[in-house]
Amino acid sequence: MQTPPPWQHLYCLGDYDFPLSKYLHQIKYQRQFWLIAPLAARLANIISTPAPQFVYVPSRWRRQIMRGFNQSEILAYELARYFTNSHLLHDAFRLKHGIATQQSLTRTQRIRNLKQAFTLNKKPLSSHVAIIDDVVTTGSTVRHLSELLLEHGVKKIDIYCLCRTPDYSKP
């Protein structure tokens, strides 16, 4: 039996497949930031009850320096524009140094890699918080961030992402 996730709702536009995978690649590697606004608009349309506070998944510091941006932060900013009663808490989490990149790791390696990887920089002021990420792959990153928020008094957590990686092992 699988443990249920620590969040209540996961909102996403679809699976990490064409055309979403192409859009994300263009955002991350070709700096086509203009794609984020229409994707955020579509995501905002499916969120039934927005959280009063938004936080985003932090980038590895080296990757953020190389790219010059964190795509999850830009997505969070764009989403916050659609919900006037929601507040974006910048830099709520910090990713510790020495953590391997998740991109090439297996599910088991990702989970092990993220143990104690994050700290909370700023405590959320709301009991209902949304974690914003571009892609949810195995769910291990948002699971760890959710658990950290729950430890600090948050009662309800939603995940807002553009896409998720489908689990092809399930029928």
Backbone as numpy.savetxt, mean C-alpha at the origin, in Angstrom:
# Nx Ny Nz CAx CAy CAz Cx Cy Cz
-6.21 -24.44 7.76 -7.06 -23.26 7.76 -6.17 -22.01 7.76
-6.51 -21.07 6.92 -5.71 -19.86 6.77 -6.20 -18.78 7.73
-5.25 -18.03 8.31 -5.58 -16.94 9.21 -6.17 -15.78 8.41
-7.27 -15.20 8.89 -7.84 -14.07 8.15 -6.91 -12.86 8.22
-6.97 -12.00 7.22 -6.08 -10.83 7.24 -6.49 -9.86 8.34
-5.56 -9.03 8.80 -5.87 -8.08 9.88 -6.62 -6.83 9.39
-6.92 -6.76 8.11 -7.69 -5.61 7.60 -9.12 -6.06 7.30
-10.01 -5.05 7.22 -11.43 -5.34 6.99 -11.78 -5.38 5.50
-11.24 -4.43 4.72 -11.55 -4.36 3.30 -10.29 -4.12 2.49
-10.23 -4.73 1.32 -9.16 -4.45 0.36 -9.84 -3.99 -0.92
-9.58 -2.73 -1.29 -10.14 -2.16 -2.51 -9.04 -2.09 -3.56
-9.31 -2.62 -4.74 -8.33 -2.52 -5.82 -9.06 -2.47 -7.16
-8.34 -1.99 -8.17 -8.94 -1.89 -9.50 -8.97 -3.23 -10.23
-8.06 -4.14 -9.88 -8.03 -5.43 -10.55 -6.74 -6.17 -10.28
-6.55 -7.25 -11.01 -5.34 -8.06 -10.88 -4.16 -7.38 -11.56
-2.97 -7.75 -11.12 -1.74 -7.24 -11.73 -1.59 -7.94 -13.07
-2.24 -7.38 -14.05 -2.29 -7.93 -15.40 -2.49 -6.76 -16.34
-2.33 -6.99 -17.63 -2.53 -5.93 -18.61 -3.96 -5.42 -18.53
-4.22 -4.15 -18.55 -3.33 -3.01 -18.77 -2.75 -2.42 -17.48
-3.26 -2.84 -16.28 -2.78 -2.25 -15.04 -1.28 -2.46 -14.84
-0.79 -3.64 -15.17 0.65 -3.91 -15.01 1.47 -2.96 -15.88
0.98 -2.68 -17.07 1.69 -1.76 -17.97 1.69 -0.34 -17.40
0.54 0.09 -16.89 0.46 1.44 -16.30 1.42 1.58 -15.12
1.47 0.56 -14.26 2.37 0.63 -13.11 3.83 0.66 -13.54
4.15 -0.10 -14.55 5.52 -0.09 -15.08 5.86 1.29 -15.62
4.92 1.91 -16.33 5.16 3.24 -16.88 5.32 4.28 -15.77
4.57 4.14 -14.70 4.69 5.07 -13.57 6.05 4.90 -12.90
6.40 3.66 -12.57 7.62 3.40 -11.80 8.90 3.63 -12.60
8.93 3.20 -13.84 10.19 3.18 -14.57 10.29 4.21 -15.69
9.16 4.80 -16.08 9.20 5.82 -17.12 8.69 7.17 -16.60
8.42 7.24 -15.29 8.02 8.49 -14.61 6.79 9.13 -15.25
5.84 8.33 -15.66 4.61 8.85 -16.26 3.56 9.04 -15.16
3.83 10.04 -14.30 3.00 10.29 -13.12 1.57 10.67 -13.47
1.37 11.21 -14.65 0.03 11.63 -15.05 -0.95 10.46 -15.04
-0.45 9.22 -15.10 -1.32 8.05 -15.08 -1.95 7.82 -13.70
-1.32 8.35 -12.65 -1.81 8.08 -11.30 -3.17 8.73 -11.05
-3.36 9.96 -11.51 -4.62 10.68 -11.23 -5.86 9.95 -11.75
-5.90 9.50 -13.01 -7.11 8.79 -13.46 -7.28 7.43 -12.78
-6.18 6.77 -12.43 -6.29 5.50 -11.71 -6.82 5.74 -10.30
-6.35 6.81 -9.65 -6.85 7.16 -8.32 -8.34 7.50 -8.38
-8.76 8.18 -9.44 -10.18 8.52 -9.60 -11.04 7.26 -9.69
-10.57 6.29 -10.46 -11.31 5.03 -10.59 -11.35 4.28 -9.26
-10.22 4.30 -8.54 -10.17 3.63 -7.24 -11.10 4.33 -6.24
-11.10 5.65 -6.24 -11.96 6.41 -5.34 -13.43 6.06 -5.55
-13.81 5.79 -6.79 -15.20 5.46 -7.10 -15.68 4.15 -6.50
-14.76 3.25 -6.17 -15.18 1.95 -5.62 -15.06 1.87 -4.10
-14.49 2.89 -3.47 -14.34 2.89 -2.01 -15.66 3.36 -1.41
-16.33 2.46 -0.69 -17.67 2.76 -0.18 -17.65 3.70 1.02
-16.83 3.43 2.00 -16.73 4.27 3.19 -15.26 4.59 3.41
-14.79 5.75 2.96 -13.36 6.06 3.08 -12.92 6.23 4.53
-11.72 5.78 4.81 -11.14 5.95 6.13 -10.86 7.43 6.37
-10.96 7.89 7.62 -10.65 9.29 7.91 -9.16 9.60 7.82
-8.33 8.57 7.87 -6.89 8.82 7.80 -6.25 7.83 6.83
-5.34 8.37 5.99 -4.61 7.57 5.01 -3.13 7.53 5.39
-2.52 6.37 5.24 -1.07 6.21 5.35 -0.63 5.43 4.11
0.63 5.50 3.77 1.10 4.79 2.58 2.31 3.94 2.92
2.53 2.93 2.10 3.67 2.02 2.27 4.94 2.78 1.92
5.93 2.77 2.81 7.17 3.50 2.50 8.02 2.76 1.48
8.81 3.52 0.75 9.78 2.93 -0.19 11.09 2.70 0.55
11.87 1.80 0.02 13.24 1.66 0.52 13.94 2.98 0.23
14.72 3.47 1.17 15.33 4.81 1.03 16.20 4.90 -0.21
16.92 3.84 -0.52 17.79 3.86 -1.70 16.96 3.94 -2.99
15.87 3.18 -3.03 15.00 3.20 -4.21 14.35 4.57 -4.37
13.94 5.17 -3.26 13.31 6.49 -3.35 14.32 7.54 -3.82
15.56 7.43 -3.40 16.59 8.37 -3.86 16.84 8.16 -5.35
16.93 6.90 -5.78 17.18 6.61 -7.20 16.02 7.08 -8.08
14.79 6.77 -7.66 13.62 7.15 -8.45 13.25 8.61 -8.26
13.45 9.09 -7.04 13.06 10.45 -6.73 11.61 10.57 -6.28
10.94 9.45 -6.08 9.54 9.47 -5.68 9.13 8.13 -5.09
8.01 8.14 -4.39 7.38 6.93 -3.89 5.99 6.89 -4.53
5.75 5.95 -5.41 4.49 5.89 -6.15 3.29 5.70 -5.22
3.47 5.02 -4.10 2.36 4.84 -3.15 2.01 6.17 -2.47
3.01 6.98 -2.22 2.77 8.30 -1.63 2.00 9.20 -2.61
2.38 9.16 -3.88 1.68 9.96 -4.89 0.23 9.48 -5.03
0.03 8.17 -5.03 -1.32 7.62 -5.09 -2.13 8.06 -3.88
-1.52 8.02 -2.69 -2.22 8.45 -1.47 -2.63 9.92 -1.55
-1.73 10.75 -2.05 -2.02 12.17 -2.21 -3.20 12.37 -3.17
-3.18 11.66 -4.28 -4.26 11.79 -5.27 -5.59 11.29 -4.69
-5.57 10.19 -3.96 -6.80 9.67 -3.36 -7.36 10.63 -2.33
-6.48 11.23 -1.52 -6.93 12.16 -0.48 -7.66 13.35 -1.07
-7.36 13.71 -2.30 -8.04 14.83 -2.96 -9.53 14.53 -3.19
-9.89 13.25 -3.30 -11.29 12.88 -3.55 -12.12 12.78 -2.28
-11.47 12.69 -1.14 -12.18 12.52 0.12 -11.84 13.67 1.06
-12.70 14.67 1.10 -12.40 15.89 1.86 -12.35 15.66 3.36
-12.97 14.60 3.85 -12.94 14.31 5.28 -11.82 13.35 5.66
-10.96 13.03 4.73 -9.83 12.13 5.00 -8.54 12.93 5.04
-7.66 12.52 5.94 -6.38 13.22 6.13 -5.24 12.27 5.79
-4.28 12.76 5.02 -3.10 11.96 4.67 -2.01 12.20 5.70
-1.60 11.15 6.38 -0.52 11.22 7.36 0.78 10.84 6.66
1.62 11.83 6.38 2.88 11.59 5.66 3.90 10.89 6.56
4.66 9.99 5.98 5.76 9.31 6.66 5.35 8.65 7.97
4.20 7.99 7.98 3.74 7.31 9.19 4.64 6.14 9.54
5.18 5.47 8.52 6.03 4.30 8.73 7.45 4.58 8.28
8.37 3.86 8.90 9.76 3.92 8.45 10.22 2.49 8.21
10.88 2.29 7.08 11.44 0.99 6.74 12.88 0.97 7.23
13.20 -0.01 8.05 14.56 -0.09 8.61 15.57 -0.43 7.52
16.82 -0.04 7.74 17.90 -0.34 6.80 18.24 -1.83 6.82
18.80 -2.32 5.72 19.26 -3.69 5.64 18.18 -4.70 5.26
17.04 -4.22 4.78 15.96 -5.10 4.38 16.10 -5.36 2.87
16.06 -6.63 2.49 16.18 -6.98 1.07 14.95 -6.51 0.30
15.12 -6.23 -0.99 13.97 -5.86 -1.82 13.04 -7.06 -1.95
11.75 -6.79 -1.98 10.75 -7.85 -2.01 10.55 -8.44 -3.40
10.88 -7.68 -4.42 10.51 -7.98 -5.80 10.87 -9.40 -6.25
12.05 -9.88 -5.91 12.49 -11.17 -6.43 12.35 -12.31 -5.42
11.73 -12.05 -4.27 11.63 -13.06 -3.22 10.36 -13.90 -3.36
10.43 -15.14 -2.85 9.25 -15.99 -2.80 8.35 -15.52 -1.66
7.15 -16.06 -1.59 6.21 -15.68 -0.52 6.82 -15.91 0.86
7.41 -17.08 1.08 8.02 -17.39 2.38 9.16 -16.44 2.69
10.00 -16.16 1.69 11.11 -15.24 1.89 10.62 -13.82 2.18
9.54 -13.41 1.54 8.97 -12.07 1.78 8.51 -11.93 3.23
7.81 -12.94 3.70 7.30 -12.90 5.08 8.46 -12.83 6.06
9.48 -13.66 5.87 10.65 -13.67 6.74 11.39 -12.34 6.66
11.51 -11.79 5.47 12.23 -10.54 5.25 11.58 -9.37 5.98
10.27 -9.42 6.14 9.55 -8.28 6.72 9.40 -8.32 8.23
9.83 -9.41 8.86 9.75 -9.46 10.31 10.56 -8.30 10.89
9.90 -7.48 11.67 10.53 -6.32 12.33 11.11 -5.31 11.35
10.61 -5.27 10.12 11.17 -4.36 9.11 10.67 -2.93 9.24
9.50 -2.74 9.85 8.90 -1.41 9.90 8.79 -0.89 11.33
8.84 0.42 11.46 8.52 1.08 12.71 7.48 2.16 12.41
6.77 2.55 13.45 5.77 3.60 13.29 6.41 4.93 13.68
6.49 5.85 12.73 7.04 7.19 12.96 6.03 8.11 13.62
4.79 8.04 13.14 3.72 8.91 13.62 2.50 8.07 13.93
1.99 8.23 15.11 0.81 7.46 15.51 -0.44 8.05 14.86
-1.24 7.21 14.20 -2.48 7.70 13.60 -3.44 8.23 14.66
-4.20 9.24 14.30 -5.14 9.87 15.22 -6.53 9.28 15.10
-6.73 8.42 14.15 -8.05 7.85 13.89 -8.06 6.36 14.25
-9.25 5.85 14.56 -9.37 4.42 14.81 -9.62 3.64 13.52
-9.84 4.36 12.42 -10.06 3.74 11.10 -9.04 4.34 10.14
-8.14 3.50 9.64 -7.02 3.95 8.80 -6.98 3.12 7.52
-6.64 3.76 6.42 -6.42 3.06 5.15 -4.93 3.06 4.82
-4.40 1.89 4.50 -3.02 1.76 4.03 -3.06 1.75 2.51
-2.25 2.61 1.89 -2.27 2.74 0.44 -0.97 2.21 -0.14
-1.11 1.33 -1.14 0.03 0.75 -1.83 -0.32 0.64 -3.31
0.69 0.56 -4.15 0.41 0.43 -5.58 -0.01 -0.99 -5.92
0.73 -1.99 -5.42 0.44 -3.39 -5.72 0.50 -4.20 -4.43
-0.48 -5.05 -4.21 -0.43 -6.02 -3.12 -0.10 -7.35 -3.77
1.08 -7.87 -3.44 1.55 -9.11 -4.06 1.14 -10.30 -3.19
1.87 -10.54 -2.12 1.51 -11.64 -1.21 0.66 -11.13 -0.05
0.65 -9.83 0.16 -0.06 -9.25 1.29 0.81 -9.14 2.53
2.06 -9.61 2.46 2.91 -9.61 3.66 3.25 -8.19 4.12
3.49 -7.27 3.22 3.82 -5.89 3.62 2.62 -5.24 4.31
1.46 -5.28 3.68 0.29 -4.64 4.29 -0.15 -5.37 5.56
0.12 -6.66 5.64 -0.18 -7.41 6.87 0.68 -6.88 8.02
1.98 -6.73 7.79 2.87 -6.23 8.85 2.51 -4.81 9.26
2.21 -3.97 8.29 1.82 -2.59 8.61 0.50 -2.56 9.36
-0.44 -3.41 8.98 -1.72 -3.50 9.68 -1.52 -3.93 11.13
-0.69 -4.93 11.34 -0.43 -5.40 12.70 0.21 -4.31 13.54
1.09 -3.53 12.95 1.73 -2.42 13.66 0.68 -1.37 14.05
-0.23 -1.06 13.15 -1.30 -0.10 13.46 -2.22 -0.63 14.56
-2.55 -1.92 14.50 -3.41 -2.51 15.52 -2.75 -2.46 16.89
-1.44 -2.66 16.93 -0.70 -2.58 18.20 -0.76 -1.17 18.80
-0.99 -0.18 17.96 -1.03 1.22 18.41 -2.45 1.78 18.46
-3.44 0.91 18.60 -4.79 1.35 18.90 -5.75 1.52 17.74
-5.30 1.32 16.52 -6.22 1.42 15.38 -7.16 0.22 15.43
-8.44 0.46 15.20 -9.45 -0.60 15.30 -9.86 -1.18 13.95
-9.85 -0.35 12.91 -10.31 -0.80 11.59 -9.31 -0.36 10.54
-8.92 -1.30 9.67 -7.93 -1.03 8.63 -8.48 -1.46 7.28
-8.32 -0.58 6.30 -8.65 -0.90 4.92 -7.37 -0.80 4.10
-7.33 -1.51 2.99 -6.21 -1.44 2.06 -6.74 -0.87 0.75
-6.08 0.17 0.24 -6.41 0.74 -1.06 -5.20 0.52 -1.96
-5.38 -0.21 -3.04 -4.28 -0.46 -3.96 -4.80 -0.44 -5.39
-3.89 -0.22 -6.32 -4.30 -0.23 -7.72 -4.56 -1.64 -8.21
-3.70 -2.58 -7.81 -3.92 -3.96 -8.23 -3.28 -4.92 -7.25
-3.64 -6.17 -7.41 -3.07 -7.23 -6.58 -2.64 -8.37 -7.50
-1.67 -9.10 -7.03 -1.20 -10.24 -7.81 -2.17 -11.40 -7.58
-2.71 -11.96 -8.65 -3.65 -13.07 -8.48 -2.95 -14.31 -7.93
-3.69 -15.07 -7.15 -3.17 -16.33 -6.62 -3.61 -17.45 -7.56
-2.70 -17.83 -8.45 -3.03 -18.84 -9.46 -3.09 -20.25 -8.88
-2.67 -20.41 -7.61 -2.72 -21.74 -7.00 -4.14 -22.11 -6.59
-5.03 -21.10 -6.52 -6.42 -21.37 -6.14 -7.25 -21.61 -7.40
-8.20 -22.56 -7.32 -9.04 -22.85 -8.50 -9.97 -21.71 -8.85
